[in-house]
């Protein structure tokens, strides 16, 4: 099955506390909150959003509709606290790379891990992926922690592979295979 088929229309995925769903125009203010935060965006390949128009272009508008980003929504109050996605994939090789960002006000509460685990479950269970990987900047200990908690294994470091905020940076690579995920169930 081709992964692109699952993005249009984008499914809604649930966890105990979260809903992962398509990004809506009404989410603009919530998304601008974290995409304009220099600390939250520090490790991202994209620049801090300076205007809501920029956030609309990057997350909400046509780019948002065409992309694989899910809004991470708190069920209790319907606030969008982040996004997660398969940011790249290969149908031929049955693999995808996962990415995520969370509003700094919600760090340390397990929401990122909960989102990533649900996306992994969907990737293996519905899409039929064989491998899911994640990458993070060497200094991004919080993302590294999320990947470890989500059952991913450290594979190594890619040297100077990512252009981030005006410089080439190293990335740590984590992955989980379908057979490892099934064993952990």
Secondary structure as GFF3:
##gff-version 3
##sequence-region A 1 185
A	DSSP	three_ten_helix	3	6	.	.	.	ID=ss1
A	DSSP	beta_strand	13	14	.	.	.	ID=ss2
A	DSSP	beta_strand	18	21	.	.	.	ID=ss3
A	DSSP	three_ten_helix	25	27	.	.	.	ID=ss4
A	DSSP	alpha_helix	28	35	.	.	.	ID=ss5
A	DSSP	alpha_helix	38	41	.	.	.	ID=ss6
A	DSSP	alpha_helix	52	55	.	.	.	ID=ss7
A	DSSP	pi_helix	56	60	.	.	.	ID=ss8
A	DSSP	alpha_helix	62	66	.	.	.	ID=ss9
A	DSSP	beta_strand	70	74	.	.	.	ID=ss10
A	DSSP	beta_strand	80	90	.	.	.	ID=ss11
A	DSSP	beta_strand	95	102	.	.	.	ID=ss12
A	DSSP	three_ten_helix	104	106	.	.	.	ID=ss13
A	DSSP	alpha_helix	111	122	.	.	.	ID=ss14
A	DSSP	pi_helix	123	127	.	.	.	ID=ss15
A	DSSP	beta_strand	131	137	.	.	.	ID=ss16
A	DSSP	alpha_helix	141	149	.	.	.	ID=ss17
A	DSSP	beta_strand	153	164	.	.	.	ID=ss18
A	DSSP	beta_strand	167	177	.	.	.	ID=ss19
A	DSSP	alpha_helix	178	184	.	.	.	ID=ss20
###
